């Protein structure tokens, strides 16, 4: 059985897909009531599952008429995908950011689940047993090479 966080995440992704603007505005307390959880659970889901690295922009306005706005960043053209990769990776990339990028490309159907798993395995800190910042530099080079190879079909 899925936990509450997964259920909330799937619900938010579903209503995001239904949104013609690719963005939604939610009331944290109303969503917490709907899923019979505490509002901090909503915060947790949004802060861990809807990150910039995973392809989302989140804005929040606090107060009486406050809301949380979640927008999916779409990578439309092949050129914009490569631009996004180069902007994200630079010369160094940490494991969390690299996994977020892989997740974003997987969600957008630019890479397969098998390719994503292979990349995650190759760039993990358990495999790249170098000291920082060398580890992040090698991770960036490996990830760029794999993504350019895969996306330059």
N, C-alpha and C positions, 0 to 999 in steps of 0.2 A: 504494500500500500504506500502511496506517495505521501510525503509529509506536507504540511501546510505551506511551507515556502515554495515547494515545487508547484503546488496547485495555484498559488497566487501568481507565480511567474508565468505559468501557462495561460492563465486567464488574461493577464496583462498583455502577453504576446498576441493572444487571439484578438483582443479588441484593438490592438495596434494594427494588426493585419486588416481588420475591417474598416479602419479609418482612412478615408480618402486623402487626408492631409499627411498621413504617416506619423501622426502625433496624437496623443491623448492627454487630457487633463483629468486628474482624479482628486478626490477629497480623501485624505488619509484616514480620517475617522470613519467615514462612510464605508470605505473598503474594509477596514478592520471590523466593523459591525457585520458586513456582508459575510466575511469569512470567520466570524466569531473568534477573533484573535486580538491581541493588544496592538495599538498603533505602532509600537516599536518593531513589531514583526514586519509590518509594511515597509518601514524604513530599512530594515535589514535586507529584505528582498530587493528593494530598489538599489541600495548602495552596493550590493554584491553581484546582482544579476543583470543590471542595466547600467553598465559602466561605459565610458568612452572607448575603452579598449575593445569592448564587445560590440561597439557600433551604435551606442545610444547617447543622446544628450539629455540630461535631466536638469530641470530648473524647478526651484520650489519658491513659493511665496508663503510666508508665515502670516498668521493672524486670522481674524474672523472670516474673511473671504479668501483665505489661503488655498492653494492648490499645489499639486505636483504635476509638472508637465514632462512627459516622456516622448522623445522623438527618435525614430529610427533613422540612422544615417545610411542612405542608399548609395552603393557603389554601382553606378549605371554603366559606364563605358569601360572598356578594357584599359584605356589610358588612365582613367581616374583610379582604377584599382592599383595599378603600378605606382602611380603618384602617391596614393595613400600608403602603400607598403614602404616606399622610400622615406616618406615623412615620418612614419611611425618607427622605423627601424634605425635610421641614421647609421652611426658607426658602432653603437652599443645598444643592447636591448635586454631588459631584465626578463626573468622567466614569466612573471605575471602578465606583463605587457605582451610578450610574444604569444602566450597562450590565449590572451584576449583577441589578438589579431587572427590567430588560427581559428578560433571560435567564430569570429565575424565572417571569415571567408567560408567556413563550413555552413553557417546559417544562410549565407547568400548563395549557396550551391556553386561556389567557384572551385571548391575542392571536395573530394569525397571523404567519407568518414575514415576510410582506410588511409588515405593520404594524410589526414589530420592526425591520426594516431601515430603514424610513422614520424611525422615532424615533431610531435610532442615528445616522443621517445628520444629522438636524436638531439634535441636541445635541452633536455632536462638537466638539472644541476647534478643528478646522480651520475649522469654520463659525462658531462663536462666538469670534471673534477679539478678545475683550475681555480686559482684565487681570483677574487674580483680586483680590478675591473677587466682582467683578461678574459674571464669566463663570459661576460656580457658582450665583449668584442667578438669572440669566436662564435657565440650564439647568433649574433647579428649576421655575420658572414655566411654561416650555414643556412640560416633561415632565408636570407635574401636569395642565395643560390638555388635553394629548393623551390621557392615561390616563383622566381623568374623562370626556372625550367618548367614548372607545372603550368604556369599561366601564359607561356609563350608557345602554346600548341599550334 
